[in-house]
Amino acid sequence: MKITSEERERKQKIIRQSWELSVPPGTFVFGVAARLEAEKRHLFLIDVVQKISELAPDYRFAVICFGRGALESRLIEKTKALGFSEKIFWKGYRSGLGDEFAGFDALLSLSSAEGLPINLIEAGWAATPVFANRVDGVADLIPSENLGALAAPDEDAKAVAEKIIRFAGSDRGLREKGIAFQEFVELHFSQEIWLRRLLEIYSQLKLEIKSGVHS
């Protein structure tokens, strides 16, 4: 569902109320929407949060994680052990989350592998800026720093934390990235575009079969 930049603030308040999210005013809310499995790197995410807290102790931020998986209990235990229970929130599975990405100030995706990252596309429709690992289909969605921010898959937690702090440091810059990303997704990743592309592929296959290429 497309949400314009003008609608975001109003929608954001409503969405966060429905999440029963309680954070101090002015807190920057990062979102993570992924299965709690090893390839999604939530354990690494906790390490990044620790580094952000060390590098910028006065920075008010929270990370809201939606999803379930085999690592859930381990992630909750590590969060508590580090004293981050008021900074990292594990919200479990939420139906209809794809329509609520405006609730995030930015989306984080630190996965080690991605096909077509649907969560990034959903962020685009909500004009929500994205910080992601440069893996697989992510590079196609964010080919320019004007559309978001990327980290290399082999960067350590401190390097990623430094990049996230810079990424989230400018309200105006983030807003511009969110709008540009929405326009890019609408232009290249809408349902109409995908259906048109599938029809082109199907038509090409028919021509090849007819000409005997696949005989």
Backbone as CSV, one residue per row, in Angstrom:
resi,resn,N_x,N_y,N_z,CA_x,CA_y,CA_z,C_x,C_y,C_z
1,MET,0.845,-1.188,0.000,0.000,0.000,0.000,0.884,1.243,0.000
2,LYS,0.660,2.129,-0.951,1.470,3.328,-1.059,1.050,4.353,-0.010
3,ILE,2.037,4.891,0.694,1.809,5.948,1.670,2.691,7.118,1.285
4,THR,2.095,8.266,1.054,2.876,9.421,0.645,3.664,9.960,1.835
5,SER,4.704,10.730,1.531,5.520,11.304,2.599,4.690,12.236,3.481
6,GLU,3.663,12.864,2.900,2.807,13.759,3.671,1.939,12.986,4.669
7,GLU,1.611,11.744,4.344,0.761,10.923,5.214,1.536,10.205,6.315
8,ARG,2.854,10.112,6.164,3.648,9.238,7.020,3.521,9.545,8.512
9,GLU,3.609,10.802,8.870,3.596,11.151,10.296,2.302,10.720,10.967
10,ARG,1.170,10.999,10.320,-0.124,10.619,10.889,-0.253,9.101,10.962
11,LYS,0.117,8.424,9.871,0.033,6.967,9.834,0.959,6.345,10.871
12,GLN,2.124,6.935,11.020,3.120,6.377,11.934,2.591,6.320,13.366
13,LYS,1.956,7.374,13.798,1.402,7.399,15.154,0.359,6.302,15.351
14,ILE,-0.503,6.140,14.378,-1.560,5.131,14.474,-0.962,3.725,14.504
15,ILE,0.021,3.501,13.629,0.651,2.183,13.546,1.380,1.841,14.838
16,ARG,2.121,2.774,15.373,2.878,2.505,16.599,1.950,2.264,17.783
17,GLN,0.818,2.920,17.805,-0.165,2.651,18.852,-0.682,1.221,18.740
18,SER,-0.919,0.770,17.517,-1.416,-0.596,17.322,-0.358,-1.641,17.695
19,TRP,0.923,-1.263,17.604,2.014,-2.160,18.023,2.192,-2.150,19.538
20,GLU,1.507,-1.226,20.216,1.690,-1.030,21.665,3.160,-0.742,21.958
21,LEU,3.732,0.115,21.132,5.138,0.488,21.258,5.269,1.702,22.171
22,SER,6.044,1.540,23.214,6.250,2.623,24.168,7.726,2.993,24.200
23,VAL,8.057,4.087,23.522,9.427,4.601,23.529,9.369,6.099,23.811
24,PRO,10.425,6.666,24.390,10.422,8.103,24.686,10.266,8.942,23.418
25,PRO,9.661,10.113,23.523,9.544,11.014,22.368,10.920,11.308,21.778
26,GLY,10.980,11.380,20.455,12.239,11.668,19.781,13.109,10.449,19.540
27,THR,12.615,9.263,19.918,13.372,8.032,19.682,13.304,7.649,18.208
28,PHE,14.434,7.369,17.611,14.478,6.923,16.219,14.193,5.423,16.209
29,VAL,13.186,5.015,15.456,12.743,3.623,15.459,13.186,2.906,14.184
30,PHE,14.133,1.988,14.350,14.528,1.105,13.267,13.608,-0.114,13.273
31,GLY,13.306,-0.636,12.097,12.485,-1.833,12.007,13.227,-2.966,11.328
32,VAL,12.931,-4.177,11.764,13.463,-5.385,11.135,12.286,-6.329,10.918
33,ALA,12.117,-6.795,9.691,11.026,-7.713,9.370,11.618,-8.940,8.689
34,ALA,11.848,-9.998,9.463,12.515,-11.184,8.913,12.351,-12.365,9.859
35,ARG,12.385,-13.566,9.298,12.377,-14.775,10.115,13.563,-14.768,11.072
36,LEU,13.380,-15.323,12.241,14.462,-15.372,13.223,15.314,-16.605,12.976
37,GLU,16.036,-16.547,11.858,16.899,-17.637,11.424,18.304,-17.093,11.193
38,ALA,19.285,-18.009,11.171,20.697,-17.606,11.146,21.033,-16.678,9.990
39,GLU,20.491,-16.941,8.783,20.863,-16.155,7.609,20.361,-14.708,7.671
40,LYS,19.421,-14.447,8.575,18.922,-13.072,8.732,19.784,-12.260,9.689
41,ARG,20.688,-12.906,10.396,21.762,-12.266,11.178,21.247,-11.360,12.303
42,HIS,20.242,-11.820,13.025,19.757,-11.042,14.161,20.787,-10.998,15.300
43,LEU,21.565,-12.067,15.463,22.606,-12.050,16.493,23.638,-10.969,16.175
44,PHE,23.980,-10.835,14.910,24.887,-9.772,14.488,24.238,-8.412,14.710
45,LEU,22.939,-8.320,14.469,22.207,-7.075,14.702,22.355,-6.622,16.150
46,ILE,22.256,-7.556,17.091,22.419,-7.198,18.503,23.820,-6.648,18.748
47,ASP,24.821,-7.258,18.113,26.197,-6.745,18.234,26.301,-5.327,17.683
48,VAL,25.598,-5.066,16.585,25.597,-3.722,15.994,24.951,-2.721,16.947
49,VAL,23.828,-3.111,17.555,23.159,-2.242,18.523,24.098,-1.914,19.683
50,GLN,24.838,-2.902,20.137,25.801,-2.670,21.212,26.853,-1.642,20.795
51,LYS,27.334,-1.755,19.566,28.348,-0.816,19.077,27.776,0.585,18.913
52,ILE,26.542,0.685,18.430,25.907,2.008,18.306,25.812,2.657,19.681
53,SER,25.428,1.873,20.677,25.282,2.391,22.036,26.618,2.856,22.595
54,GLU,27.698,2.173,22.220,29.035,2.560,22.691,29.537,3.804,21.960
55,LEU,29.313,3.853,20.646,29.820,4.956,19.837,29.020,6.238,20.022
56,ALA,27.712,6.102,20.273,26.836,7.276,20.415,25.925,7.071,21.624
57,PRO,26.474,7.166,22.832,25.706,6.845,24.041,24.481,7.735,24.264
58,ASP,24.454,8.922,23.674,23.313,9.821,23.848,22.271,9.684,22.740
59,TYR,22.533,8.812,21.785,21.617,8.645,20.652,20.408,7.828,21.094
60,ARG,19.223,8.389,20.931,17.999,7.702,21.341,17.436,6.913,20.163
61,PHE,17.500,5.615,20.269,16.990,4.767,19.195,16.440,3.468,19.771
62,ALA,15.615,2.819,18.985,15.076,1.508,19.338,15.010,0.668,18.069
63,VAL,15.063,-0.642,18.226,14.971,-1.571,17.104,13.786,-2.489,17.359
64,ILE,12.823,-2.465,16.455,11.613,-3.269,16.582,11.703,-4.424,15.598
65,CYS,11.704,-5.649,16.100,11.886,-6.839,15.255,10.603,-7.649,15.180
66,PHE,10.129,-7.873,13.964,8.952,-8.706,13.732,9.382,-9.998,13.044
67,GLY,8.851,-11.120,13.517,9.174,-12.415,12.925,9.339,-13.474,14.001
68,ARG,9.228,-14.712,13.583,9.451,-15.841,14.485,10.426,-16.807,13.824
69,GLY,11.031,-17.653,14.652,11.958,-18.624,14.099,12.720,-19.344,15.189
70,ALA,13.627,-20.203,14.769,14.342,-21.083,15.686,15.204,-20.341,16.699
71,LEU,15.634,-19.124,16.384,16.550,-18.391,17.259,15.841,-17.483,18.263
72,GLU,14.532,-17.525,18.305,13.782,-16.553,19.102,14.220,-16.519,20.569
73,SER,14.243,-17.660,21.239,14.587,-17.669,22.663,16.032,-17.219,22.889
74,ARG,16.925,-17.618,22.010,18.338,-17.224,22.137,18.492,-15.720,21.973
75,LEU,17.767,-15.138,21.035,17.853,-13.700,20.802,17.306,-12.912,21.988
76,ILE,16.196,-13.371,22.535,15.606,-12.700,23.701,16.552,-12.782,24.892
77,GLU,17.175,-13.940,25.091,18.115,-14.122,26.202,19.324,-13.204,26.058
78,LYS,19.869,-13.108,24.838,21.034,-12.244,24.621,20.671,-10.788,24.824
79,THR,19.479,-10.395,24.385,19.013,-9.018,24.571,18.940,-8.666,26.056
80,LYS,18.377,-9.575,26.852,18.272,-9.343,28.288,19.649,-9.311,28.946
81,ALA,20.521,-10.231,28.556,21.850,-10.326,29.159,22.658,-9.047,28.956
82,LEU,22.451,-8.379,27.802,23.187,-7.147,27.501,22.485,-5.892,28.026
83,GLY,21.305,-6.078,28.604,20.578,-4.933,29.138,19.899,-4.084,28.083
84,PHE,19.501,-4.724,26.979,18.908,-3.987,25.860,17.394,-4.195,25.729
85,SER,16.743,-4.638,26.790,15.309,-4.938,26.698,14.454,-3.709,26.418
86,GLU,14.990,-2.517,26.687,14.247,-1.288,26.376,14.763,-0.634,25.098
87,LYS,15.617,-1.356,24.387,16.162,-0.846,23.129,15.861,-1.770,21.958
88,ILE,15.797,-3.073,22.208,15.454,-4.048,21.169,14.174,-4.762,21.592
89,PHE,13.157,-4.706,20.725,11.854,-5.283,21.033,11.555,-6.426,20.064
90,TRP,11.249,-7.600,20.610,10.909,-8.771,19.797,9.398,-8.923,19.800
91,LYS,8.770,-8.615,18.663,7.313,-8.518,18.587,6.643,-9.746,17.977
92,GLY,7.430,-10.746,17.568,6.825,-11.947,17.002,6.233,-11.723,15.621
93,TYR,5.414,-12.651,15.199,4.768,-12.552,13.883,3.601,-11.578,13.958
94,ARG,3.439,-10.776,12.914,2.305,-9.850,12.854,1.675,-9.896,11.473
95,SER,0.429,-10.307,11.422,-0.310,-10.335,10.163,-0.523,-8.905,9.658
96,GLY,-0.330,-8.715,8.357,-0.553,-7.400,7.768,0.571,-6.415,7.977
97,LEU,1.724,-6.893,8.413,2.850,-5.988,8.665,3.273,-5.247,7.396
98,GLY,3.088,-5.866,6.241,3.478,-5.230,4.987,2.814,-3.885,4.750
99,ASP,1.667,-3.657,5.409,0.965,-2.371,5.272,1.329,-1.398,6.387
100,GLU,2.301,-1.786,7.235,2.606,-0.963,8.401,4.058,-0.474,8.448
101,PHE,4.739,-0.537,7.322,6.154,-0.169,7.330,6.383,1.321,7.575
102,ALA,5.335,2.126,7.444,5.465,3.543,7.778,5.693,3.739,9.277
103,GLY,5.450,2.701,10.068,5.719,2.768,11.500,7.194,2.847,11.827
104,PHE,8.036,2.459,10.876,9.488,2.527,11.065,10.020,3.863,10.541
105,ASP,11.016,4.404,11.234,11.739,5.548,10.681,12.698,5.081,9.600
106,ALA,13.183,3.849,9.730,14.037,3.241,8.714,13.981,1.727,8.887
107,LEU,14.199,1.011,7.804,14.231,-0.447,7.838,15.677,-0.920,7.796
108,LEU,16.007,-1.898,8.647,17.314,-2.532,8.634,17.179,-3.936,8.058
109,SER,18.093,-4.303,7.173,18.138,-5.655,6.618,19.601,-6.075,6.518
110,LEU,20.037,-6.900,7.465,21.440,-7.298,7.518,21.629,-8.756,7.118
111,SER,20.728,-9.286,6.305,20.760,-10.688,5.890,22.037,-11.020,5.125
112,SER,22.446,-12.272,5.237,23.611,-12.737,4.484,23.235,-13.158,3.073
113,ALA,21.940,-13.337,2.815,21.474,-13.716,1.471,20.027,-13.259,1.303
114,GLU,19.686,-12.828,0.091,18.323,-12.410,-0.236,18.039,-12.768,-1.692
115,GLY,16.810,-13.162,-1.971,16.398,-13.319,-3.349,15.859,-11.982,-3.810
116,LEU,14.532,-11.911,-3.954,13.872,-10.627,-4.179,13.362,-10.179,-2.814
117,PRO,13.990,-9.185,-2.196,13.638,-8.811,-0.822,12.309,-8.064,-0.737
118,ILE,11.235,-8.815,-0.495,9.899,-8.235,-0.447,9.789,-7.183,0.649
119,ASN,10.467,-7.399,1.786,10.361,-6.410,2.865,10.920,-5.052,2.445
120,LEU,11.946,-5.052,1.598,12.475,-3.778,1.107,11.487,-3.107,0.159
121,ILE,10.840,-3.898,-0.666,9.834,-3.338,-1.578,8.678,-2.733,-0.779
122,GLU,8.259,-3.428,0.279,7.183,-2.901,1.119,7.618,-1.605,1.806
123,ALA,8.876,-1.533,2.196,9.392,-0.284,2.765,9.322,0.834,1.730
124,GLY,9.639,0.497,0.476,9.583,1.492,-0.584,8.199,2.083,-0.756
125,TRP,7.178,1.248,-0.736,5.812,1.757,-0.884,5.426,2.679,0.264
126,ALA,6.059,2.495,1.428,5.769,3.341,2.588,6.689,4.553,2.675
127,ALA,7.559,4.745,1.664,8.539,5.833,1.670,9.455,5.751,2.889
128,THR,9.744,4.516,3.306,10.609,4.269,4.455,12.027,3.990,3.962
129,PRO,13.009,4.792,4.363,14.383,4.576,3.905,14.943,3.260,4.437
130,VAL,15.920,2.710,3.707,16.440,1.375,3.998,17.956,1.397,4.164
131,PHE,18.430,0.674,5.192,19.846,0.363,5.352,19.955,-1.150,5.251
132,ALA,20.755,-1.647,4.294,20.770,-3.079,4.039,22.154,-3.586,3.669
133,ASN,22.333,-4.886,3.813,23.527,-5.546,3.298,23.451,-5.629,1.776
134,ARG,24.567,-5.375,1.118,24.601,-5.440,-0.336,24.741,-6.910,-0.767
135,VAL,23.622,-7.621,-0.823,23.617,-9.028,-1.220,22.502,-9.281,-2.233
136,ASP,22.795,-10.116,-3.209,21.792,-10.625,-4.153,20.882,-9.511,-4.682
137,GLY,19.558,-9.681,-4.518,18.601,-8.748,-5.098,18.587,-7.367,-4.474
138,VAL,19.246,-7.192,-3.332,19.275,-5.882,-2.683,19.959,-4.848,-3.577
139,ALA,21.007,-5.255,-4.245,21.735,-4.325,-5.118,20.857,-3.816,-6.256
140,ASP,19.894,-4.628,-6.706,18.977,-4.184,-7.759,17.981,-3.154,-7.232
141,LEU,17.617,-3.281,-5.957,16.643,-2.373,-5.363,17.273,-1.052,-4.923
142,ILE,18.550,-1.106,-4.533,19.227,0.106,-4.076,20.526,0.271,-4.873
143,PRO,20.415,0.642,-6.146,21.613,0.774,-6.975,22.378,2.066,-6.747
144,SER,21.813,2.975,-5.947,22.432,4.283,-5.740,22.283,4.699,-4.286
145,GLU,23.251,5.442,-3.773,23.185,5.923,-2.389,22.081,6.956,-2.210
146,ASN,21.527,7.468,-3.294,20.387,8.379,-3.196,19.116,7.654,-2.760
147,LEU,19.115,6.323,-2.887,17.924,5.531,-2.587,17.990,4.844,-1.226
148,GLY,19.150,4.820,-0.607,19.312,4.135,0.670,20.781,4.006,0.999
149,ALA,21.086,3.169,1.977,22.477,2.961,2.369,22.769,1.469,2.431
150,LEU,23.989,1.096,2.041,24.367,-0.313,1.972,25.652,-0.559,2.759
151,ALA,25.752,-1.781,3.270,26.976,-2.247,3.917,27.458,-3.483,3.187
152,ALA,28.757,-3.699,3.188,29.314,-4.918,2.603,29.068,-6.077,3.564
153,PRO,28.790,-7.274,3.045,28.470,-8.416,3.903,29.569,-8.797,4.888
154,ASP,30.817,-8.440,4.588,31.926,-8.835,5.460,32.340,-7.741,6.445
155,GLU,31.605,-6.638,6.499,31.946,-5.587,7.453,31.625,-6.025,8.873
156,ASP,32.466,-5.609,9.831,32.219,-6.004,11.216,31.176,-5.096,11.861
157,ALA,30.785,-5.448,13.095,29.692,-4.743,13.765,29.990,-3.267,13.971
158,LYS,31.239,-2.938,14.286,31.591,-1.531,14.516,31.457,-0.718,13.232
159,ALA,31.936,-1.255,12.115,31.855,-0.544,10.843,30.405,-0.326,10.428
160,VAL,29.570,-1.349,10.620,28.153,-1.223,10.273,27.475,-0.206,11.191
161,ALA,27.805,-0.240,12.473,27.230,0.718,13.424,27.573,2.153,13.027
162,GLU,28.816,2.389,12.630,29.231,3.732,12.217,28.434,4.190,11.001
163,LYS,28.206,3.281,10.064,27.436,3.630,8.866,25.975,3.924,9.208
164,ILE,25.412,3.142,10.126,24.017,3.358,10.505,23.859,4.702,11.200
165,ILE,24.795,5.062,12.064,24.739,6.363,12.748,24.760,7.503,11.736
166,ARG,25.631,7.399,10.730,25.685,8.447,9.684,24.398,8.444,8.862
167,PHE,23.911,7.278,8.529,22.692,7.127,7.724,21.495,7.789,8.401
168,ALA,21.367,7.589,9.705,20.197,8.088,10.432,20.386,9.500,10.959
169,GLY,21.500,10.134,10.640,21.832,11.415,11.244,21.148,12.630,10.658
170,SER,20.539,12.494,9.489,19.930,13.649,8.838,18.466,13.383,8.530
171,ASP,17.563,14.075,9.246,16.125,13.886,9.002,15.759,14.224,7.562
172,ARG,16.279,15.341,7.081,15.944,15.760,5.714,16.502,14.767,4.693
173,GLY,17.753,14.348,4.905,18.353,13.392,3.988,17.605,12.077,3.954
174,LEU,17.165,11.613,5.120,16.402,10.361,5.176,15.063,10.507,4.458
175,ARG,14.396,11.633,4.697,13.107,11.850,4.035,13.276,11.830,2.519
176,GLU,14.329,12.477,2.032,14.573,12.511,0.590,14.874,11.106,0.055
177,LYS,15.643,10.324,0.814,15.921,8.948,0.403,14.642,8.126,0.344
178,GLY,13.776,8.301,1.348,12.523,7.557,1.379,11.643,7.870,0.177
179,ILE,11.552,9.144,-0.170,10.734,9.553,-1.317,11.333,9.018,-2.617
180,ALA,12.657,9.152,-2.763,13.322,8.671,-3.974,13.183,7.155,-4.110
181,PHE,13.291,6.452,-2.983,13.162,4.996,-3.004,11.748,4.589,-3.390
182,GLN,10.755,5.290,-2.883,9.373,5.002,-3.241,9.147,5.179,-4.748
183,GLU,9.667,6.259,-5.281,9.519,6.509,-6.715,10.198,5.422,-7.534
184,PHE,11.367,4.966,-7.085,12.110,3.913,-7.789,11.345,2.601,-7.760
185,VAL,10.819,2.231,-6.600,10.047,0.988,-6.471,8.795,1.048,-7.334
186,GLU,8.117,2.186,-7.314,6.895,2.331,-8.103,7.192,2.217,-9.600
187,LEU,8.340,2.720,-10.009,8.704,2.710,-11.418,9.163,1.338,-11.889
188,HIS,9.865,0.605,-11.033,10.507,-0.634,-11.472,9.969,-1.912,-10.840
189,PHE,9.218,-1.825,-9.743,8.832,-3.037,-9.024,7.343,-3.102,-8.696
190,SER,6.523,-2.381,-9.441,5.084,-2.461,-9.219,4.537,-3.754,-9.820
191,GLN,3.334,-4.119,-9.406,2.691,-5.327,-9.942,2.533,-5.228,-11.459
192,GLU,2.175,-4.046,-11.932,1.995,-3.850,-13.373,3.296,-4.112,-14.125
193,ILE,4.407,-3.616,-13.586,5.709,-3.814,-14.230,6.070,-5.289,-14.250
194,TRP,5.861,-5.985,-13.138,6.216,-7.404,-13.071,5.361,-8.247,-14.007
195,LEU,4.057,-7.952,-14.080,3.186,-8.690,-14.987,3.590,-8.456,-16.449
196,ARG,3.961,-7.221,-16.748,4.403,-6.909,-18.101,5.678,-7.677,-18.450
197,ARG,6.602,-7.743,-17.479,7.862,-8.461,-17.699,7.614,-9.960,-17.874
198,LEU,6.715,-10.527,-17.061,6.384,-11.950,-17.193,5.758,-12.248,-18.555
199,LEU,4.909,-11.343,-19.029,4.299,-11.511,-20.339,5.350,-11.467,-21.445
200,GLU,6.343,-10.575,-21.299,7.423,-10.499,-22.284,8.226,-11.796,-22.315
201,ILE,8.522,-12.337,-21.131,9.280,-13.599,-21.055,8.477,-14.736,-21.670
202,TYR,7.170,-14.784,-21.358,6.305,-15.832,-21.900,6.231,-15.743,-23.418
203,SER,6.086,-14.528,-23.928,6.004,-14.339,-25.380,7.298,-14.764,-26.057
204,GLN,8.435,-14.453,-25.446,9.728,-14.846,-25.998,9.880,-16.357,-26.021
205,LEU,9.433,-17.022,-24.953,9.498,-18.489,-24.900,8.632,-19.117,-25.994
206,LYS,7.457,-18.538,-26.206,6.579,-19.055,-27.260,7.243,-18.955,-28.628
207,LEU,7.911,-17.825,-28.881,8.592,-17.638,-30.156,9.738,-18.643,-30.314
208,GLU,10.481,-18.873,-29.240,11.601,-19.811,-29.297,11.109,-21.236,-29.537
209,ILE,10.033,-21.605,-28.860,9.473,-22.942,-29.060,8.964,-23.103,-30.475
210,LYS,8.285,-22.068,-30.950,7.757,-22.118,-32.313,8.847,-22.231,-33.363
211,SER,9.981,-21.589,-33.106,11.087,-21.622,-34.068,11.965,-22.847,-33.906
212,GLY,11.679,-23.672,-32.885,12.397,-24.916,-32.721,13.591,-24.849,-31.824
213,VAL,13.779,-23.722,-31.108,14.933,-23.570,-30.239,14.920,-24.610,-29.132
214,HIS,13.723,-24.946,-28.627,13.621,-25.890,-27.512,13.164,-27.276,-27.967
215,SER,13.242,-27.552,-29.243,12.811,-28.883,-29.736,13.894,-29.900,-29.503
